[in-house]
Amino acid sequence: MDKAVSEKAHTLGGLLIDPIDGARPGKLVIEGDLISAVEEDPSAGDEPLLFPGFIDLQVYESAGIAATGVTAYLQTAQEPVETSDPLCLGLHLEGPFLNPEAAGALPVEALRDVDLGLLARWLDRGDVRLVTVAPELEGAFDAVRLIVESGAIAGLGHTTANCATVRAAIDAGARFATHVWNAMAPVQARSTGPVPELLLDERITLGLIADGRHLHPRVEELTVRVVGPGRVALTSDLVTTPLLDNRLTGGDRAGAGMVARMASYGLAEAAMMASLVPARLLGLTDRGRLASGFRADVAVLDARFKPLETLVAGNTHWGVRYPQTEEVGRDPA
């Protein structure tokens, strides 16, 4: 018998939360690694919460990341590293071409001047998806162009640049702001720093560390209200030790932990920021939604946003198969 005909499907029911279609009770029909159908069904109830798998653009320590509902991420480092995790989509090089005056938690001794030859060799590896540079450094605009020409994304961060320099970097091809507000020059009455330009230019996707430590909640709210959820990508900056000597070294929560904090803006809006926006930035046209034809990457959470199960390409990658899941046979064609 033809495999495509004999293959069984299974359904997953609960409150479906799609960034475009909103939140409604229903079932996902999963065949192989894809969602083959989405069925609205009031009897499915309001629990569990089914989100499209979360995508994190900035993860330093990835151990246990699937337990947060993250189904794909970028391994972050200052220089290329080797990765073997199937959830890893590639590398985010946060540097080393950054401004030492805005190093934040990064070791100043690891930062260096722009070296286009070195950057080209790194980009030739084929696994570098995102590179963060400080636009005020000499050669930074050429670096942005080189990154874009390679097919990777140029991000701006760890910077004291003024608005004109930021605008020029965006014109050169930069499309991402790495943990906006953090490790950036402050906004002042007559000295903007980089943030206002990053907020106002609609070409930029804003990485936002929504862990409750990196930004005051009102700064988070200001950002989301100014730009809208369609330009915000929740990023964890996840590390093992988020605090060292009372200094923030990175984020302490990922995936569901950030979604729980941002759910006050709406469940669909939280899904937009955690799933669809990062998918779009990375050019992943088959992820970020609970819709027919999309990859069956699903974060299953309880009503309090506690992760229950993480499905990757239709299979349970972490957790225990939720009881509402059932197998359904297919009628032979």
N, C-alpha and C positions, 0 to 999 in steps of 0.2 A: 504494500500500500504506500502511496506517496506520502513522504514525511510531512509535507505541509498540510495534508488533509488529516493525518492521524494525530498530529500534535495537539495536545490538550491545552486549554486555556484555563486561567483561574481569575477569580474576581476578588476585588478588595473594596469593601464598603465602608462608608463613614461620611464625614463632612469633607467634601472635595473643595480644595482651596486653590483656585487658579488665578494667576495675576491678571488675566484678561476677562475671564468669565465670572469671576467672583467666587463666593463661598455658597455652596448648596449641597444638600444631602444627595448621595448617589453612589455609584459603583464604577470602578475602573475594570475593564476587561483587558487582561494582560495575556498576550500570546508571544512566546519567545521573549525577546528583549524589548518589545514595543507595547505601547498602549494601543489596542486595536479598536476600542470603543469607550465612550464615556456615557453612562446611563444615569440620568437624573431619577432619583427614587426617594420620595419623602420618608419612606419607611426605613431608610438606611440610618437615620438618626444623626445626631450632632457629634458623635464620638466613634472612633478616633478622628483626629484631625489628619487629613492627608494633604501634605504639601509636595510640590515638586522638589526633588532632591536639592539640597542647598549647595551652592558653588562658592568657594572661598578663594579669593585672589591673593591671599597673603597668610601663609602658614609656615611658621618656623619649626614647630614641634608637632608632628602629625600623628603620633601614637594615640590611638583611641578616637581619631577624628570621625570615623563612621558612627560612633556611638552618639554623636551630636546631630545626626541627620545629614551630615555633609556627604555628598556622593562624588564630588570632584573638587580638586583644589590645585593651587600652584605652590610648589615647594619654594620657599623664600630663603635667600642667602645673599651675601655680598659678592660671591664669585660662584661659578658653576660647581654643582655637586652631582653625584650620581644618585639616581632614584630607582626604586623597583616596585613601589606601591602601585597597584593597578588603578587606584583612584587618582593618582597624580597625573595631571595633564601636561606638566612641564615645569619650567622654572620661572620664578619672578626674581630677577636680580635687583635687589634694593641697594643699588650702588654698584661699584664703589665710587662712582663719579658724583659725589654729593658735597654739599658745603659743610666744612667742619664746624662752622658757627651755628649750624642747625643739625648737629649730629644726633640729638636726642639720645636714645639708649644705645646707638651704634658706636662701636669703638672708633675713636677719631683716627687711631693709627691704621685702621683698615681702609680709610678713605684716600682717594688719590685724584690727581688731575685727569681730565678726559684724555684717553688714549684710544684713538680711533682704530689703530691696528689691532690692539688687544680686543676691543669691542667686536671687531669684525670676526676675529677667530672664535670668540664665544658664540656669536650669532650663527656661525657656520656649523655649530654642533647640531642644530635643528631642534633642540628641545627648549630653547629660551623663548618664552611666550610674552614676557613683560619685563621691561627694564625701566627703573626709576632713575632719573637724573635731576640734578639741580640746574635750572636753565641759565643761571647767572655765571656759571663756570665758562671759561674760555673753551671754545670748541663744542659747547653743549648743543647748539642748533644743528651742527653737522652730525652730532651723535644721534639726535632725534631723527634726522632724515635717514641715517644709516639703519636705525632700528626699524623704521617704518618700511624702508625698501626691502628689508629682510623678511617682512611679513609679521613681525612682532609688534607689540603695542609699546609706545613710548609714554611713560608716566612721569609726572613732575612731583618732586617731594624733597624734604630736607633742604629747604630753600629759604633765602631771605630776599628773593627777587621782588622787584616792584611790578606794578601792573603792566607796564609797557613790555618788560622782558618776558613776563608770562604770556602775554598776548602774542609776542613774536614766536615763542616756542610752540604755542598752539597752532599758529599759522604754518609752522614748519612741520606739523603733523602730530604733536602730542595730543593724547585723547584721554588720559587718566590722571587723577590727582590721588597720590598715595597718602592714605590716612589724613585727609583734609583737616586743617587746623593744627594738627600735631606736628611738631618739628618744622613749623613755618613761622616766619616773622609775624608779629601781632598786627592787627588792624588798628590804626590810629587815625585821628581826625584828618591830618594832612599827609599821612604816609600810609598807603593802603596795604603794603605787603602783598603777598600773592593771593590771599584768600578771596577777596571780592571778585577778582578777575576769574578765578576758577569757578565761583558760584554763578557768575553772570553769563559766562560763555557756554551756550547750549551744546557745544561740541564735546564738552568734558563730562566724563563719568566720574563721580566722586566716591572714592573709597572712604567708608565711615566705620570707625571702630566703635561699635555700639555696645560696649561692655559696661557702661556706667562709671568707668574710671577715667578713661582717656578724655572724655568730654562731659561738661556739665549737661544735664538733661535739657536745659533751655537752649544750649548751643546746638544739641542734636535737633531739637524742634525747629529752631531757626533755619538750620540747613535744609531739613526736609520740606518745610513750608516754602522756602525760597525757591528751591529747584524742583520739588516734586519727587515722588518715589521713583519715577521713571529714569532718574539720573543718579540714583544712589545705589551703590553696591556695598552691602555689609561685609566687612573684612575683619577677621579676628586678630591678626598679628599674633597668633597664638604661640605662647612659649610656656615652658614648664614652670618657671619662676617669674610671675608677673611683677613682683615687687622685690627690690634689692636695695637695702640701705635707704628705704623710703623713696626710692626712685623707680618710676615705671619702666620696666624693661620690655613689656609687650602685653598682649591681651590675655585674659583669664577665662574666656568663654567663646564658644563658636557655635555655629548652626542654630539649634533650637534655643540656646541661651540668649542669643541676640534677638532672634525672632520673638521670643516671649517679651522682651523689653520693647520691641517696636510694634507689637500687635495693637497698641493703642491707636495707631494710625489706620488700622483696618487690617483684617487678615489677608485680603488680596494684595494690599499695599506692602505688607511684610513679605509676602511671597515674591512680589515684584523685586524688592530690594535684595532678598536673599538668594533668589534663583534666576529670574529672567534677565535682570540687568547684567549680572556678571556673565551669563551665557551669551547675551548679545555682544558684549564687549569682546569676548573671545571668539566670536563668530560661530558659536555652537547653535545651529539652527534646529537641532533635534532635542534640545534640553531646555529646562526652565518652565515648562508648562505641564499641566495634566490635560492633555488633549490627544485625540486620535492621531497616530503616526509619530508621536514623540517617544523617545526612549523611556522605558519604564523605570526611571529613577525616582523613588518616592521616599519621603520622610514621614513615618507614621508616629504621631505624637498623641498623648492623652490630652484631656481637656485643660490640664495645667501646663501643657507644653513639655511634658517629660517624654523623651524618646522611648518608643516601644520597639520599633523595627526600622531598619534601613534597607530598602531594596535598591539594588544596582543592576540595571539591565534585566529587570524582571525577577532577579533572584535575591533571596535574603542574604545580605552581606553582613549584617549585624542584628542581634536581637532574636526574638522568637516570633514565628509566624503568628500574626494576630488572629484571634479566634473567628473574626468575621470573614476571613479569607476562605474561599471555597473553590474547588476545581469544577469546571464545567466541560462537558464533552462537546466536540464539534460534530455537526452532521456532515457525513461524507458528501463531497461535491458531486 
